[in-house]
Amino acid sequence: MQKEKLTLAEAAGELGVHYMTVYRYVRTGRLPAVKDGANNWVIDSRDLAAAQSGPRRFDGGPAERRPDLVRRLLVSDEMGAWAVVESALSSGMEAEEVAVGLLGGAMRDIGELWAQGEVSVADEHRATSTGTRLVARLGARFGRRGVKRGAVVLAAPEGELHSLPVSVAANVLRWRGYDVVEVGAHTPADALAVTVAAEAGARPSSFVAAGICCTTVAALESGAQAITAIRERLAVRGLWVTVLAGGAAIDGEEHARALGADAYSGKRADELAEVLGRLGATPPSAA
């Protein structure tokens, strides 16, 4: 017999969403709930059934919301841009979809506008600065407890000045249960190699990976140099990590391997997460 009253965690299980998603439904009035004697939210099973039979979203997904977000990012309207993010979350969009499809997609749209000469470099930089703050706010809102799946060092090599893709990827991997060391953009090869080796040495029985992001062709050579430096530093210490390469400037698996990586991580953060999930803790030599 189905329970008449469900906790937020039980409702999340029924809907197949994160606990915090159900909490947002309650907070924004999408899903009715009351507090019990212990001051915990409880949901009537009939209200939950009504939510399950209704539309998943009220007003569109990432593609429909991106033009509004792009406009707000280009004029540094952080409050308005965050309102777009909040609205997406309240409508049922998962945090990862907001980070990758909405925020990441908006920044890709702005990059295309710049390439077409429709916005200036200053406009793109203003949007990036605002987008970086939004990614940080979004990352702080969500988390995943429990045993970690391993550690990932994320960086853009020397000459690669775009740090936002690294930050988006860091959020997604943390939400999926990884410890993430986010080094950021324009990282010298030696410094990155030292960081990766330190993580591998500190976790001798855990899965450790390094992700190199190249969004511009000009950064490809330094990306290959960073991978070489990582390999050499690890070899001295008798360690290994899985090295991935991805981003807009890398064309696919063959290109990533030509740079020295073990695998191609795609152009989006969710693709990187999927590749890591498939590779697990298998050493590169056994893959």
C-alpha positions as CSV (number, residue, x, y, z in Angstrom):
1,M,0.0,0.0,0.0
2,Q,1.4,3.4,-1.0
3,K,2.1,5.8,1.8
4,E,-0.2,8.8,2.1
5,K,2.6,11.1,3.2
6,L,6.1,11.2,1.8
7,T,9.3,12.8,2.9
8,L,11.3,15.0,0.5
9,A,13.8,12.1,0.0
10,E,11.0,9.6,-0.7
11,A,9.3,12.0,-3.2
12,A,12.7,12.5,-4.9
13,G,13.0,8.8,-5.3
14,E,9.5,8.5,-6.8
15,L,10.2,11.4,-9.2
16,G,13.7,10.2,-10.0
17,V,15.3,13.5,-9.2
18,H,17.7,14.9,-6.7
19,Y,16.5,15.7,-3.2
20,M,17.3,19.4,-3.7
21,T,15.1,19.5,-6.8
22,V,12.1,18.4,-4.8
23,Y,13.0,21.0,-2.2
24,R,12.9,23.7,-4.9
25,Y,9.5,22.4,-6.1
26,V,8.2,22.9,-2.6
27,R,9.9,26.3,-2.1
28,T,8.5,27.7,-5.3
29,G,5.0,26.3,-4.9
30,R,5.2,23.8,-7.7
31,L,4.7,20.9,-5.3
32,P,2.4,21.4,-2.3
33,A,3.9,20.3,1.1
34,V,3.3,20.9,4.8
35,K,5.5,20.5,7.9
36,D,4.9,17.6,10.3
37,G,5.4,17.7,14.0
38,A,9.1,17.3,13.7
39,N,9.2,20.4,11.4
40,N,10.0,18.3,8.3
41,W,8.3,18.8,5.0
42,V,5.9,16.0,4.0
43,I,4.1,15.7,0.6
44,D,0.7,14.1,0.0
45,S,1.0,11.2,-2.4
46,R,-1.9,12.5,-4.4
47,D,-0.1,15.8,-5.0
48,L,3.0,13.9,-6.0
49,A,0.9,11.8,-8.5
50,A,-0.4,15.0,-10.0
51,A,3.2,16.4,-10.4
52,Q,4.2,13.1,-12.1
53,S,1.4,13.3,-14.6
54,G,2.0,17.0,-15.4
55,P,4.7,18.5,-17.6
56,R,8.3,18.2,-16.4
57,R,8.9,21.9,-17.2
58,F,6.7,24.9,-17.3
59,D,8.5,27.2,-19.7
60,G,11.2,25.6,-21.8
61,G,14.6,24.1,-21.6
62,P,18.1,25.5,-22.1
63,A,17.7,26.4,-25.7
64,E,14.6,28.5,-25.1
65,R,16.2,30.4,-22.1
66,R,19.6,31.0,-23.6
67,P,18.8,34.2,-25.6
68,D,17.6,35.9,-22.5
69,L,20.7,34.8,-20.6
70,V,23.0,35.9,-23.4
71,R,21.4,39.4,-23.4
72,R,21.9,39.7,-19.6
73,L,25.5,38.4,-19.6
74,L,26.5,40.9,-22.4
75,V,25.5,43.9,-20.2
76,S,26.8,42.4,-17.0
77,D,23.3,42.1,-15.5
78,E,24.3,39.6,-12.9
79,M,21.0,39.8,-10.9
80,G,18.9,39.3,-14.0
81,A,21.1,36.5,-15.3
82,W,20.9,34.7,-11.9
83,A,17.1,35.1,-12.1
84,V,17.2,33.2,-15.4
85,V,19.2,30.4,-13.6
86,E,16.9,30.4,-10.6
87,S,13.8,30.2,-12.9
88,A,15.4,27.2,-14.7
89,L,16.1,25.4,-11.5
90,S,12.6,26.1,-10.2
91,S,11.0,24.7,-13.3
92,G,12.7,21.4,-12.8
93,M,15.9,21.7,-14.8
94,E,18.7,19.8,-13.1
95,A,21.8,21.7,-11.9
96,E,24.0,19.9,-14.5
97,E,21.7,20.8,-17.3
98,V,21.7,24.5,-16.2
99,A,25.6,24.5,-16.0
100,V,26.2,22.8,-19.3
101,G,23.2,23.5,-21.4
102,L,22.2,26.9,-20.2
103,L,25.3,28.7,-18.9
104,G,27.8,26.8,-21.0
105,G,25.5,27.1,-24.0
106,A,25.0,30.9,-23.5
107,M,28.8,31.4,-23.4
108,R,29.3,29.3,-26.6
109,D,26.6,31.5,-28.2
110,I,28.5,34.6,-27.1
111,G,31.7,33.2,-28.5
112,E,30.1,32.7,-31.9
113,L,28.7,36.3,-31.8
114,W,32.3,37.5,-31.2
115,A,33.7,35.3,-34.0
116,Q,31.0,36.8,-36.3
117,G,32.0,40.4,-35.3
118,E,28.6,41.1,-33.7
119,V,30.1,41.7,-30.2
120,S,33.4,43.1,-29.1
121,V,36.2,41.5,-27.1
122,A,35.2,43.8,-24.2
123,D,31.6,42.5,-24.4
124,E,32.9,38.9,-24.4
125,H,35.1,39.6,-21.4
126,R,32.2,41.2,-19.5
127,A,30.0,38.3,-20.2
128,T,32.7,35.8,-19.1
129,S,33.3,37.7,-15.9
130,T,29.6,37.6,-15.0
131,G,29.2,34.0,-16.2
132,T,32.1,32.9,-13.9
133,R,30.4,34.4,-10.9
134,L,27.2,32.5,-11.8
135,V,29.0,29.2,-12.2
136,A,30.6,29.7,-8.7
137,R,27.2,30.5,-7.2
138,L,25.6,27.5,-8.8
139,G,28.4,25.2,-7.7
140,A,28.0,26.3,-4.1
141,R,24.3,25.4,-4.1
142,F,24.7,21.7,-4.8
143,G,26.9,18.9,-3.7
144,R,27.2,15.2,-3.3
145,R,28.0,13.3,-0.2
146,G,29.5,9.9,0.3
147,V,32.5,8.0,-1.0
148,K,34.4,9.8,-3.7
149,R,34.9,8.2,-7.1
150,G,38.4,9.5,-7.4
151,A,40.2,12.8,-8.1
152,V,40.5,14.9,-11.2
153,V,42.9,17.7,-11.8
154,L,41.4,20.2,-14.4
155,A,43.4,22.9,-16.2
156,A,43.8,24.9,-19.3
157,P,47.4,24.9,-20.6
158,E,49.7,27.9,-20.9
159,G,48.3,30.3,-23.5
160,E,44.7,29.1,-23.0
161,L,43.0,32.0,-21.3
162,H,39.4,30.7,-21.1
163,S,38.9,29.4,-17.5
164,L,35.1,29.2,-17.6
165,P,34.9,25.8,-19.3
166,V,37.2,24.5,-16.6
167,S,34.9,25.8,-13.9
168,V,31.8,24.4,-15.4
169,A,33.5,21.0,-15.7
170,A,34.7,21.2,-12.1
171,N,31.1,21.7,-10.9
172,V,29.8,18.8,-12.9
173,L,32.4,16.4,-11.7
174,R,31.9,17.4,-8.1
175,W,28.2,16.8,-8.5
176,R,29.0,13.4,-9.8
177,G,31.1,12.5,-6.8
178,Y,34.7,13.3,-7.8
179,D,37.3,15.3,-5.8
180,V,38.3,18.1,-8.2
181,V,41.5,20.2,-8.1
182,E,40.7,23.1,-10.4
183,V,43.9,24.7,-11.5
184,G,42.3,27.1,-14.0
185,A,43.6,28.8,-17.1
186,H,47.1,29.6,-18.5
187,T,48.8,27.0,-16.3
188,P,52.5,26.4,-17.0
189,A,53.3,22.8,-17.9
190,D,55.7,22.2,-15.0
191,A,53.3,23.6,-12.4
192,L,50.5,21.4,-13.8
193,A,52.8,18.3,-13.8
194,V,53.7,18.9,-10.1
195,T,50.1,19.2,-9.1
196,V,49.0,16.0,-10.9
197,A,52.0,14.1,-9.5
198,A,51.2,15.3,-6.0
199,E,47.6,14.2,-6.3
200,A,48.6,10.8,-7.7
201,G,51.2,10.3,-4.9
202,A,48.7,11.2,-2.2
203,R,46.1,8.7,-3.5
204,P,48.1,5.5,-4.4
205,S,45.0,3.3,-4.4
206,S,42.5,5.7,-5.9
207,F,41.6,6.7,-9.4
208,V,43.3,9.9,-10.5
209,A,42.9,11.7,-13.8
210,A,44.0,14.9,-15.4
211,G,41.8,16.9,-17.8
212,I,43.4,19.3,-20.3
213,C,41.0,21.9,-21.9
214,C,42.0,23.6,-25.2
215,T,39.4,26.0,-26.6
216,T,41.7,27.7,-29.1
217,V,44.1,26.3,-31.7
218,A,46.9,28.5,-30.3
219,A,46.8,26.5,-27.1
220,L,47.2,23.0,-28.7
221,E,51.0,23.0,-28.7
222,S,51.2,24.0,-25.0
223,G,48.5,21.4,-24.3
224,A,50.8,18.7,-25.8
225,Q,53.7,20.1,-23.8
226,A,51.7,19.9,-20.6
227,I,50.8,16.3,-21.2
228,T,54.4,15.4,-21.9
229,A,55.5,17.2,-18.6
230,I,52.8,15.2,-16.7
231,R,54.1,11.9,-18.2
232,E,57.7,12.7,-17.4
233,R,57.0,13.8,-13.8
234,L,54.9,10.7,-13.1
235,A,57.5,8.4,-14.7
236,V,60.1,9.6,-12.3
237,R,57.9,8.7,-9.3
238,G,56.6,5.5,-10.8
239,L,53.0,6.8,-10.9
240,W,50.3,6.9,-13.5
241,V,47.1,8.8,-14.1
242,T,44.6,8.8,-16.9
243,V,45.1,12.0,-19.0
244,L,42.2,13.3,-21.0
245,A,42.2,16.2,-23.6
246,G,39.1,18.0,-24.8
247,G,37.6,21.4,-25.7
248,A,36.5,23.2,-28.7
249,A,39.9,23.1,-30.4
250,I,40.3,19.3,-30.2
251,D,38.6,17.5,-33.1
252,G,38.2,14.0,-31.6
253,E,39.8,10.8,-30.3
254,E,42.6,10.7,-32.8
255,H,43.5,14.3,-32.3
256,A,43.5,13.9,-28.5
257,R,45.8,10.9,-28.7
258,A,48.1,12.7,-31.1
259,L,48.6,15.3,-28.4
260,G,49.6,12.5,-26.0
261,A,46.3,12.0,-24.1
262,D,44.9,8.6,-23.3
263,A,41.4,9.6,-24.5
264,Y,39.3,12.4,-25.9
265,S,37.0,14.0,-23.3
266,G,34.6,15.8,-25.7
267,K,33.7,19.4,-25.9
268,R,31.3,19.6,-23.0
269,A,31.6,19.0,-19.3
270,D,29.0,16.2,-19.3
271,E,30.9,14.4,-22.0
272,L,34.0,14.6,-19.8
273,A,32.1,13.1,-16.9
274,E,30.8,10.2,-19.1
275,V,34.3,9.4,-20.3
276,L,35.6,9.3,-16.8
277,G,32.8,7.1,-15.7
278,R,33.7,4.6,-18.5
279,L,37.4,4.6,-17.8
280,G,37.1,4.1,-14.1
281,A,40.4,3.1,-12.5
282,T,41.8,1.2,-15.5
283,P,45.4,2.1,-16.2
284,P,46.1,3.6,-19.6
285,S,48.2,0.6,-20.6
286,A,45.3,-1.7,-20.0
287,A,42.6,0.4,-21.6
